[in-house]
Amino acid sequence: MKLESENPEISHSKSESGRELVYANEFKQLIHENPGIIASFRKLEKEAEEKYKSTELKYGDSLEDAGLRLTAIWRRDLHPGQINVWKHPLVEKSDMYFKAEIGSHAFFIKRTPGLEEDMGGVQEFFSMQRAKEKLKDFPGVEVVDFQLGYQDNNNVTYFVSKWTDGIRLDRYLESLIERAKTEIDSETRSQMNTEFETLEKTSVSLRRLLEDDFWDVQECNMLFNSQSKKITVFDIHSRPSGTF
């Protein structure tokens, strides 16, 4: 059943069996222009899952099929140099995060167990939509460019957004502190301290603006691009009404 969307650029459908899908129409166009991409993703996803189980897949490893490239990226279980697998105790499939590349396009794909209420891929898509509206007048800040959310009754959900270059804001702030400690040039050190204070103030303002309406508004859920000087918010979720 197709559901009405207030945004003509977004399509939303839900079946009686519980499957729910929402996507940006531009993403659907990309799928149409690359026939077979879904089959390639399923193939690589299965291959990655098997390699996870056997601890063969490490951070940064890539798999390719028919022009689609998936690269394993960080999640709780997979850090540079580590191969331990985090697995939800109630489902067979582990959560997996990928960078997907097809032609000139790059995306972030998150597959997670969808057992937590209001935390599935569809909910995350709409949470990003709400956060985008909330932040529309906040200079230098944006949300990830959300493209797809999917969930069903099998307790696995997907969220897809366009790839965003950057470093987690919490890690960037930590690096500024450490670099300032060893910086000899006083002017450069002063610039680092000023940048830290500016970013910290922005982070505090962001949390104050969003935390009443969203979960997980933290610096670890913000990316900072040192070239554009922009902060990109990701992985926050709308609070159920009346929750604080």
FENWOVEN-V278440 format. One record per pair of residues at least 24 apart in sequence whose ideal C-beta (glycine too) atoms are under 8 Angstrom apart, sorted by sequence separation. I is the first residue (numbers start at 1). J is the second residue. D is the distance in whole Angstrom. If there is no record, write none. Layout:
I/J/D
I/J/D
This chain:
44/68/7
48/72/7
58/82/8
72/96/7
73/97/5
91/115/7
125/149/3
214/238/6
215/239/6
40/65/4
45/70/8
58/83/5
72/97/7
73/98/6
88/113/4
90/115/6
124/149/6
199/224/7
206/231/7
213/238/6
214/239/6
40/66/5
44/70/5
57/83/7
72/98/6
73/99/5
123/149/7
173/199/6
210/236/7
213/239/6
40/67/8
41/68/6
56/83/8
71/98/6
88/115/7
121/148/8
122/149/4
172/199/7
173/200/7
206/233/7
212/239/8
40/68/4
55/83/5
70/98/5
71/99/4
121/149/4
122/150/7
123/151/8
203/231/8
37/66/8
41/70/7
55/84/8
70/99/7
71/100/8
120/149/7
121/150/5
122/151/5
202/231/7
36/66/6
37/67/8
55/85/7
70/100/5
71/101/8
121/151/5
169/199/7
37/68/6
69/100/7
120/151/4
53/85/7
68/100/7
69/101/4
199/231/8
212/244/7
34/67/7
52/85/5
68/101/7
69/102/8
124/157/8
128/161/7
68/102/5
125/159/7
169/203/6
67/102/6
73/108/8
122/157/7
124/159/5
67/103/7
108/144/7
121/157/4
114/151/5
120/157/4
121/158/5
121/159/4
70/109/8
107/147/7
115/155/6
114/155/6
52/94/6
113/155/6
114/156/6
113/156/6
114/157/4
49/93/7
52/96/7
112/156/7
113/157/8
49/94/7
111/156/6
112/157/6
111/157/7
173/219/7
49/96/7
111/158/5
112/159/8
48/96/6
110/158/7
170/218/7
109/158/7
110/159/5
170/219/4
48/98/8
109/159/8
110/160/8
169/219/4
170/220/5
45/96/7
109/160/5
168/219/7
169/220/8
108/160/7
168/220/6
170/222/8
172/224/5
107/160/5
108/161/5
169/222/4
107/161/7
108/162/7
168/222/7
169/223/7
172/226/7
107/162/6
108/163/5
168/223/6
169/224/5
106/162/7
107/163/6
108/164/7
167/223/7
168/224/8
105/162/8
106/163/4
166/223/3
167/224/6
165/223/8
166/224/5
41/100/7
164/223/6
166/225/4
167/226/7
100/160/8
165/225/6
166/226/8
141/202/7
164/225/8
140/202/7
169/231/6
93/156/6
91/155/5
99/163/6
166/230/8
37/102/6
90/155/7
91/156/7
141/206/6
45/111/7
166/232/6
138/205/8
34/102/6
138/206/7
164/232/5
34/103/8
164/234/7
135/206/8
138/209/7
30/102/8
161/234/7
135/209/7
30/105/6
134/209/7
135/210/8
134/210/6
131/210/7
134/213/7
130/213/7
131/214/6
130/214/8
127/214/7
142/230/6
144/232/6
140/229/6
141/230/7
142/231/8
143/232/7
144/233/7
140/230/6
141/231/5
142/232/5
143/233/5
144/234/4
140/231/6
141/232/8
142/233/7
143/234/7
141/233/7
135/233/7
22/122/5
21/122/7
20/122/5
131/233/6
22/125/5
22/126/7
131/236/6
128/234/8
128/236/8
130/238/6
127/236/6
127/237/5
124/235/7
127/238/4
126/238/7
124/237/6
123/237/6
123/238/7
119/237/6
10/129/8
118/237/6
27/147/4
118/238/7
26/147/8
27/148/6
7/129/7
24/146/7
118/240/6
24/147/5
117/240/8
23/147/6
24/148/7
23/148/4
22/148/7
23/149/7
21/148/8
22/149/5
21/149/7
22/150/8
20/149/8
21/150/5
20/150/7
19/150/8
20/151/5
19/151/8
20/152/7
19/152/4
27/160/7
18/152/6
19/153/7
17/152/7
18/153/4
17/153/7
